[in-house]
Amino acid sequence: MGLTLEVCVDDPTGLAAAVQGGADRIELCAALALGGLTPSAGFMAQAAGCGVPVLAMIRPRPGDFVFSARAEAVMRSDIDMARQAGLSGVVLGANLPDGRLDLVLLRRLVAAAQGLDLTLHRSFDLTPDLDLALDQAIELGFRRVLTSGGAVTAAQGLARLQALRDRAAGRIAILPGAGIGAANAALFRAAGFDQLHASCSAPWPAPPDLLRLGFAAAGARRTDAAAVRALRAALD
């Protein structure tokens, strides 16, 4: 069997492209250019019928992962929204100001998400001790950790990713992500990983009027079905 391919998307066209290209699982977001934010209720409802498991990003704002009580209330409501939409799960993360996982907040969020599939997102890569954070993620009940091994890209963090997988020893899945595509997929296949995360995006040249009026950003990208298919072929 091929490796499980998770594709992150942030609009309905991207969702369709990911599914058509062969994604096995979707991370549903808004604003991927900002690292991914919570998708809308309408997008969640549409994604629930896409034919593959969908996990919604739960992140109420861009920036760091140090969340206030008000932000927590929004996150809890968004978790309920994902459940009501019929999604498979949610993607969570929260840190203390010093970078360590916020175990108190995460325990409350995990409890709010009871019965849903759970991924700890790349807030994990900000922690000062990845081994400790991995043990904590296992204790919290996460099913997988999305991580680059603390590096800018997963390829650069490959050795650390392998060490994390060895430490996990089947208690939690390590989901490599950041800079993964068809060109380097063989690295992760050879290293024995059974699932990968990618954006499979391509540059989207925004019309000049959209750029001029601030409705789009220079360097925008969108999910590309051909990129998904190429990565899918490299993994099979």
C-alpha positions, 0 to 999 in steps of 0.5 A: 500500500502507498503512504497516506497523503494528507493535503491542507486546503483553504478553499472549496476549489482546493478541496476539490483539487486535493480529493481529485488528485488522490489525497487520503485525508484533508486538513481543512483551513482558512488562510494557509498563507498565515499558517492556517486558521479555522475554516468557516462553518460553510466550508466545514459542512461542504468538506464533510461530504468530500469522501475522505476524512477531514480534520479542521484546523482550530486556530482563531487567529494568526501569530503565536499559539499562546491563547487567552480565555477568550480565544479558548472560548472561540476554539471550544465553539469551533470544535463543536462546529466541526463535530456538528458538521460531521468532520472526522476530527480537529487539529489543535495546538497551544503553547506557553509563553516559553514555548512549552505545550500549554498542558492545562489548556490542551487538556480542556480542548482535548476534552471538548473534542472527545470522540474526534480524531486529534492532531497536534499541529506544528506548535509542537515545533516551537517547544524547547524539548521535542522529546518531552513534548512528544511524551506529553502529546501521547499523554494528552491523547493525540493520535498524531503529531504534525511536525518538521522535526523542529526544522524549517522543512521536514527534509532538513529535520528528517533525522530528528523526525526519525528519532521522534518516530522511534521514541513514539514506538507506535504510541502516536503517529509522526506526520512529517510536514513542511516543504514536502512534494513529489521531488523529495517524497522518496526521502520519507518513503525510504525512511519508513514513514507511513504518512505525509502532509503537504500543501501541494500548491502552485503559484497563483498570479493574482490580478493586478486590481486585486493586489492594488486594492489589497484583496490578494497578496503577492506570492499567493498560492493555491492547491494544485491537483497536478501537484497532488497527483504527482505526489500521490504517484511518488508515494504509491 
